[in-house]
Amino acid sequence: MRGESVHFLSRESLFKDLCILYFLLDRDMIAMAINNRDVFKMPRMAKAEYDRLVEDQYICRIAFKGGLYPHIAPFLYVFDGRYMYFLSSNYGRKVQYFRDNPLVTVEIEHYSPDLTHFSFVSLPGRLVELVDDEKKRAVRERFVGLIKSRSLSPNVMSALGHSPEEPVDALLQGGKNTVWKLTEVRVEEIMGLRGDGWRGQEDKTN
């Protein structure tokens, strides 16, 4: 009989503990809901907005899975209205990381010097290497056109595996870099956020 009483008391104690735990969890959930309600969330960009951001810019960051840590590298890119293309110099850890796992996230951003206007978009996808000579040539021509139309410094050639002393048209020869294409980008996975007042190409403050 004494053993049964002890068993009953232990169950009663457990029940009380569970009630207290439930109360604490419920209270924390309420507090989180209140805090989330007070947090200002940046407005998301519509598809037309982040499409324009991709078209307007030409520098991005690519996040690779990497080894122990993720690896992030800046890249020049061109956009043909549907796909983004990159010229990867044929050296560095990014080359091995691409071979190990071509799944990446590409991040593009724009901001005015005082951050009155800012926006960024993240595009998860898969990098593939172009092997067709005609397609590679077309992409290289886009890069030559980008550098010339934007009046970029010759120093940009050093990021593409070439000496800054080489002419821009040297990019057409290939051999010192590889053409990558971003594929398998799903609209539902794209995250584009902006600060109020971002106006895309109309913003002349940067």
N, C-alpha and C positions, 0 to 999 in steps of 0.2 A: 504493500500500500504506500509505503514511504517512497519507494522507487517510482511509482506511478505519479505521485505528487511532484517529485523533482522533474520528471519528464514533462508534466503539464506546465510547470513554471518556466522551464526552458523554452517551450513553444510559445508561451505568453511573452517572454522576453524577446524572442525572435520576431514576433509579430510587432511589438513596439518598435524594435529597431528598424524593421522594414517600413513602418509608418513614418518614422523620423526621416529615414533615407528618402522616401518618396516626397515628403514635404520639402526637404532640402533641394532635391532635384527639380521639383516643380517650381520652387522659388527661384532657382538659378535660371531655369528656362524662361520664366517671366522676366527676370532681369535682363537676360540676353535679348529677348524680344523688345524690351523698352530701349535698350542701347542701340539695337539695330534700327529701330524706328527713328532714333535721333541722328544716326550716321547719314551724312549726305553722300549719295551715290552719284558718280559721274555719269552723265548721259551717254548711252551707247550710240555709236554711229550707225546710220543707215547704210545699206549696201552701196548706194550711189556715192555716199560720202567717203567710205574707205576705198572704194575703187578710184576716186579722184585723188586720194592721198597717195595711193600706190603709183598712179600715173604722174603725179607732180614731183615726187621725190626720186632719188637715184642711189641713196645710200641706205643700207639696212644692216641688221645684225642677225646672224644665224646661230641658233643654239643647237649644238650637237649633244648626244647622250654622253659622250666622253668616256673617261675611265672612272676613277673614284669620284670625280666632280664633273658637272656639266661643263662643256667648252663653248664659249661664245666668241665669235669672230666677226669683224665688220666686213662687209662686201659691197662693191659697186654692183648695181643690177640694171637691167633693161626690162621693159614690160611691153609686150606686143598687143595688149588689150585683153589677153586671155591667160598667158603664162608669164612667169618671171624667169629670167635667165641670169646666170652668174658666170664669171670667169674666175676659176680657182687656180692660183699659181700652183705649180706641181711640186710643192714642198710644204713642210709643216705638219703639225698633228692633225689638222682638219682633214687632210687627205686620208689618213688611216681611220679617223673617226667616221668619215663618210663610207669607207669600205666596210667597216664593222657594222654600222647601222645608219642607213640613209634617211631614217625618220628624223625630222628636224622641226623647229619652229622658227619662222622668219618674223622679225619685228621691225616695223617701220615707224618712224616718229617725225613729228614736225612741231616746232615751237618758236615763238617769238622771243627775242632776247630777255624781255621782262616777264615772260610766261603769261602774258595777257591772253594769248591764243596758243593752244597746244592740243595735240591729238596723237594717238598711236594705235596701231593695229597689229595683232599677232595672228599669223597664218600657219597653222600646223599642216605639214604635208610630207611628201617623200621626194628626195632629190634623185634624179636619174642623170646619167652621163650621156650626152648626145654623141652618137657615133657616125651619123650620116654627114658626109663632107659638105653637101650642099646646105643642109640646115645649120651646121656649125658656121659656115661662111656667112650666112644671113645674120646670125646672132653676132658674130664678130663685127660685121658692118654696122650693126646697131650700136655697138660699144664705141666704135670709131666716131660715128655720128653724134653720140651723146657727149663724148669728151670735147669734140670740136664745137658743138652748138652751145655747150655750157661754159666754154672757155676754161676748162679745168687745167690746173697746173700740170706740167710734164711729170711732176713727182708722182702723179697718180699711176704712172706706168710701173713704178716700183712695186705697187700692190698687185700687179698683174703678171709678175715674173719677168718684166723687162726693165732695162736701164732707162732712167729719165732722159738720157741723151738720145735714145732711139726715137724715130718718128712715130706718131700715133698709128700710122698705117701698118707698122710692124705687127700689130695685133692680128692682122689678116693672115699672117703666115702660120700662126699656131705653133705648137711644139713646146712652148714655155708655160702653157696653162691649159686648163680643161674646161669645157662648156658644161655647166650643170643647168638642169631645168627643174623647177618646182612643180610637182604633180600631186594628184590625189588630195587637193585642198577642198574640204567640204564646207559649204557656207555655214552650216549650223555650228561648226567648230571655230569659226573666225570670231575674234574678240576685238572690237574697235571701240575705243572710248575717246571722248573729247572734252575739252574745257569749253564752257559757253563762249560763243563769239568766234569759234573757229570758222573760217570762211574759205578754206582750201586755197586755190590759186589766187584768190582775190586779196589774201593777206600779204601785204608788201612789207611787213615789218621785219622780215628775216631774209 
